[in-house]
Amino acid sequence: MYNIFVLPGDGIGIEVTQSAVRVLKALDLDIKFSYGEIGYECYKRHKTPLPDKTIDQARTCDAVLFGAVTTPPNIENYFSPIVKLRQDLQLYANIRPNKSYPIPGFRENVDLVIVRENTEGLYSGVERTEQSGEKAITERIITNNGCERIIRYAYEMAKKQNRKKLTYVHKANILRQTCGLFRSIAQEISQEYPNITTEEMLVDAMAMQLINKPESFDVIVTTNLFGDILSDEACMLVGGLGLAASANIGKAGALFEPVHGSAPDISGKNIANPFAAIMSAKMMLDYLGEENKAIIIEKSVVSNLKKGYSTKDLGGNLNINQVTDKVIEKIQELIK
C-alpha cells in the first residue's frame, strides 16, 4: 500500500488536487490518502503557512501530492511554504518535462526535460537590508555538493530514459564564482558519461534558443532561478501552465505538483484546468515504480486532448469536473 500525503493548499489547488486524487482512485492501486495543511489559509488559522505537523507527515509518507499556495507579499512572518518544504525535505531536484501534445497552435516535436537545482542559489532565503532600508541584499549560495548532486541526477536521468544530449546552463562569464563553480563541476562530471553528448550554454542564449529551436534540446540542467524561469518559458511552447507538471525529488522523499499558482480569481468557479495536477500524479506513479499505471494516465490525457475534451484555456468548453470525468472514463476503458 502506498501512503500518499495530499496538501491541497489554497485556491484552485484544492480543486485540481481533488481531480488528481479521483484519477488515482480510478486505477487498480492500493493507496491510502492522508491530508495536511499548507499555505495562506493555513497561516490565517495557525499563524504559520507550514506547520511542523505537515513537515513531519511529509517526511514519513511515500510521496506528497501538492496543489498550490497563495504567497501574499508584505505580510510579517510569512514565507513561501513550498520553498521551505523543499528545503526541509532536501528535495534538491526539480523535474519539469515539456512534451508536445495534440493541441492546436502549439509547437510540435518538442520532448525535453528541465532539471533545476531546488534548494539553494538565489532561493536560499539569505536576505537582509542595510543603510536603513536603502539597500537590499540577497545572497546567491552555490555549493559543490549542490552542483554535483543535481548535475549527476540529470545525467543519470538522461541515461535511464535513453536520452542522448545534455545541456548545462549558466552565466559564468558574469557570475564567475557561483556559476563558475557550477560550470566546472558540470565539465568534470560530463567526462563520466561519454555516451551522452554534452553542451554548455549561457542562460540568455538558452532563453533565445528555447523559442527558436526547442526540438534540438533533450535534457537541460541549471541552477535554481534560471531553471524556474526557463521551465516556465518552455511550457508555453507545449500547452502552457495548464499542462505543466513537476516533480521534486530527494534522496529520501518526493513531492509532485502542478506548476501553476493558486489563481484566486478563478477559484471556486469550476473552470480550472486539472491536467497539470493529473500529469503530476502520473509523474508520482513513475517515481513509485508504477510505470504501467503512469502510462495509462498519460494515454488517457492525450486521448482527451485529441478529442478536444479540455477546459477553455486549451480551447475546450468543459469544466474541471467534466474533464476529470472524461479522463477517468478513458482510464476505465484502457484498464479493461
C-alpha positions in Angstrom: 0.0 0.0 0.0 1.2 3.5 -0.9 0.9 6.2 1.7 0.2 9.5 -0.2 0.2 12.7 1.7 -2.1 15.3 0.0 -1.5 19.1 0.5 -4.3 20.8 -1.5 -3.2 24.3 -0.3 -5.1 27.4 -1.5 -7.4 28.5 -4.3 -7.6 26.1 -7.3 -5.0 23.9 -5.6 -7.9 22.4 -3.7 -9.9 21.7 -6.9 -7.1 20.3 -9.1 -5.7 18.1 -6.3 -9.2 16.6 -5.9 -9.2 15.8 -9.6 -5.8 14.1 -9.4 -6.9 12.1 -6.4 -10.1 11.0 -8.3 -7.9 9.8 -11.2 -5.6 7.9 -8.9 -8.6 6.2 -7.2 -9.8 5.1 -10.6 -6.7 2.9 -11.0 -6.3 -0.5 -9.5 -3.8 0.6 -6.8 -3.8 0.2 -3.1 -3.3 3.9 -1.9 -4.0 5.4 1.4 -4.6 9.2 1.2 -3.9 11.5 4.2 -4.3 15.2 4.2 -2.4 18.2 5.6 -2.4 21.9 5.8 -0.2 24.4 4.0 -0.4 27.9 2.6 -2.1 31.2 3.3 -5.4 29.8 4.7 -3.3 27.7 7.0 -1.4 30.8 8.0 -4.6 32.5 8.9 -5.6 29.6 11.1 -2.3 28.8 12.7 0.0 31.8 12.2 2.3 29.8 10.0 1.9 28.6 6.4 3.9 25.4 7.1 3.1 23.7 10.5 5.6 21.3 12.0 3.0 18.6 11.8 2.9 19.0 8.0 6.6 18.7 7.7 6.6 15.6 9.9 3.9 13.9 7.9 5.7 14.7 4.6 8.9 13.0 5.9 7.1 9.7 6.6 4.9 9.2 3.6 5.8 7.5 0.3 5.1 10.7 -1.7 3.5 14.1 -1.4 0.8 15.4 -3.8 0.7 19.2 -3.7 -1.8 21.6 -5.1 -0.9 25.3 -5.0 -0.5 28.1 -2.4 -1.0 31.8 -2.2 2.1 33.7 -1.1 1.0 37.3 -0.4 3.7 40.0 -0.2 4.4 42.2 2.8 2.9 40.0 5.5 5.1 39.8 8.6 6.5 36.3 9.4 5.1 34.9 6.1 7.4 32.8 3.8 6.9 30.6 0.8 5.9 27.3 2.4 6.6 25.2 -0.7 10.1 26.5 -1.0 10.8 25.8 2.7 9.2 22.4 2.4 11.5 21.5 -0.5 14.5 22.7 1.6 13.5 20.9 4.8 13.0 17.7 2.9 16.1 18.2 0.8 14.1 17.8 -2.5 17.1 19.0 -4.5 15.9 18.1 -8.0 13.0 19.8 -9.7 12.0 18.0 -12.8 9.9 19.7 -15.5 9.1 17.7 -18.6 7.9 19.6 -21.7 6.4 17.5 -24.4 4.3 18.3 -27.4 0.7 17.1 -27.1 -2.1 17.3 -29.7 -3.2 20.8 -29.0 -3.7 23.2 -32.0 -1.4 26.2 -32.1 1.5 24.8 -30.0 4.9 23.6 -31.1 5.4 20.0 -32.4 8.3 17.6 -31.9 9.3 19.0 -28.5 10.3 16.5 -25.9 12.7 18.0 -23.4 13.2 17.9 -19.6 14.5 20.7 -17.5 16.3 19.6 -14.3 16.6 22.5 -11.9 18.5 22.7 -8.6 15.9 23.2 -6.0 17.4 24.1 -2.6 20.0 26.8 -3.0 21.0 29.6 -5.4 19.1 32.9 -5.2 16.3 31.0 -3.4 18.4 30.2 -0.4 16.5 32.7 1.7 19.5 34.6 2.9 18.4 38.3 2.6 19.0 41.5 4.5 18.6 45.2 4.3 21.3 47.8 5.1 21.5 51.6 5.2 18.2 51.9 7.0 16.4 50.0 4.2 18.0 51.9 1.4 19.9 48.8 0.3 18.6 45.3 -0.1 20.9 42.2 -0.4 20.1 38.6 -1.4 23.0 36.1 -1.3 23.3 33.6 -4.1 24.6 30.4 -2.5 26.0 27.7 -4.7 27.8 24.8 -3.2 30.0 22.0 -4.5 27.6 19.4 -3.1 24.5 21.1 -4.5 26.0 21.3 -8.0 27.3 17.8 -8.0 24.1 16.1 -7.0 21.9 18.0 -9.4 24.2 17.6 -12.4 24.7 13.9 -11.7 21.0 13.4 -11.2 20.4 15.0 -14.7 23.0 12.7 -16.3 21.6 9.6 -14.6 18.1 10.5 -15.6 19.2 11.0 -19.2 20.9 7.6 -19.1 17.8 5.9 -17.7 15.5 7.5 -20.2 17.8 6.8 -23.1 18.2 10.5 -23.8 21.3 11.4 -25.9 22.1 15.0 -25.1 22.5 17.2 -22.0 22.9 21.0 -21.9 24.1 22.7 -18.8 23.1 26.3 -18.5 25.0 29.0 -16.6 26.2 32.7 -16.7 29.8 32.1 -15.7 31.0 34.9 -17.9 29.5 37.4 -15.4 28.8 35.3 -12.3 32.3 34.0 -12.2 32.3 32.4 -8.7 28.8 30.9 -8.4 28.2 29.9 -12.0 31.9 29.3 -12.4 31.6 26.6 -9.8 28.5 25.1 -11.4 30.3 25.1 -14.8 33.5 23.5 -13.6 31.6 20.7 -11.8 29.5 20.0 -14.9 32.6 19.8 -17.0 34.1 17.2 -14.6 31.0 15.0 -14.4 30.4 15.1 -18.1 33.6 13.0 -18.6 31.9 10.1 -16.8 29.1 10.0 -19.4 30.9 9.7 -22.8 27.7 8.3 -24.5 25.7 11.4 -23.8 26.5 14.5 -25.9 27.2 17.4 -23.6 27.0 21.1 -24.5 27.0 24.3 -22.4 25.0 27.4 -22.9 24.7 30.9 -21.4 21.3 31.4 -19.9 20.4 34.3 -22.1 21.3 32.3 -25.2 19.3 29.4 -23.8 16.2 31.6 -23.4 16.5 32.6 -27.0 17.2 29.1 -28.4 14.3 27.6 -26.4 12.0 29.7 -28.5 14.0 29.3 -31.7 14.7 25.6 -31.7 13.2 23.8 -28.7 13.2 20.5 -30.6 17.0 20.5 -30.5 17.1 20.1 -26.7 16.8 16.9 -24.7 17.9 17.3 -21.0 18.7 20.8 -19.6 20.2 21.2 -16.2 20.7 24.5 -14.4 20.6 26.5 -11.2 17.5 27.4 -9.2 16.4 30.8 -10.5 17.5 30.1 -14.1 15.6 26.8 -14.1 12.5 28.4 -12.7 12.4 31.0 -15.5 13.4 28.7 -18.3 10.9 25.9 -17.4 8.0 28.4 -17.4 9.2 29.6 -20.8 9.4 26.1 -22.1 5.9 25.1 -21.0 4.3 27.9 -23.0 5.6 26.1 -26.2 3.6 22.9 -25.5 0.3 23.9 -23.8 1.0 26.4 -21.1 0.7 26.1 -17.3 -2.4 24.1 -17.6 -0.3 21.1 -18.7 2.9 21.9 -16.7 3.5 19.1 -14.2 6.6 18.8 -12.0 8.4 16.6 -9.5 10.6 17.5 -6.6 13.0 14.6 -5.8 15.4 14.0 -3.0 17.3 11.0 -1.5 14.5 10.2 1.0 11.3 11.7 -0.4 9.4 13.3 -3.3 6.7 15.9 -3.9 4.7 16.3 -7.1 2.8 19.4 -8.1 1.3 21.3 -11.0 3.4 24.4 -11.8 0.6 26.9 -11.8 -0.4 29.0 -8.8 -3.5 29.2 -6.7 -5.3 31.5 -9.1 -7.7 33.0 -6.6 -9.6 34.9 -9.3 -11.0 31.7 -10.7 -11.1 29.7 -7.5 -14.5 28.0 -6.9 -15.7 28.6 -10.4 -15.2 25.0 -11.6 -13.2 26.2 -14.6 -9.6 25.4 -13.5 -7.5 23.1 -15.8 -6.8 19.8 -13.9 -4.4 18.3 -16.5 -1.2 19.6 -14.8 -2.3 18.1 -11.5 -3.3 14.8 -13.2 0.1 14.6 -15.0 1.8 15.4 -11.7 0.1 12.3 -10.3 1.4 10.4 -13.4 4.9 11.5 -12.5 4.3 10.3 -9.0 3.4 6.8 -10.2 6.6 6.7 -12.3 8.6 7.6 -9.1 6.8 4.8 -7.2 7.6 2.3 -9.8 4.1 2.0 -11.2 5.1 2.8 -14.8 2.3 0.9 -16.4 -0.3 2.8 -14.5 1.5 6.1 -15.3 1.3 5.2 -19.0 -2.4 4.7 -18.7 -2.9 8.2 -17.2 -0.9 9.8 -20.0 -2.7 7.9 -22.7 -6.0 9.0 -21.2 -4.9 12.6 -21.2 -3.6 12.5 -24.7 -6.8 10.8 -26.0 -9.0 13.5 -24.4 -6.8 16.3 -25.8 -7.1 14.8 -29.3 -10.9 14.9 -28.9 -10.9 18.5 -27.6 -12.1 17.5 -24.2 -10.5 20.3 -22.3 -11.0 23.5 -20.4 -11.3 26.9 -22.0 -7.6 27.7 -21.7 -6.8 24.9 -24.1 -9.7 25.7 -26.5 -12.3 23.4 -25.0 -15.6 24.0 -23.3 -15.6 21.6 -20.4 -15.4 22.4 -16.7 -12.9 20.8 -14.3 -15.3 18.0 -13.2 -16.2 17.2 -16.7 -12.6 17.0 -17.8 -11.8 14.7 -14.9 -14.8 12.5 -15.7 -13.6 12.1 -19.3 -10.1 11.2 -18.1 -11.5 8.6 -15.8 -13.8 7.2 -18.5 -10.8 6.6 -20.7 -8.8 5.1 -17.9 -11.5 2.6 -17.2 -11.6 1.8 -20.9 -7.9 1.2 -21.1 -7.8 -1.0 -18.0 -10.5 -3.3 -19.5 
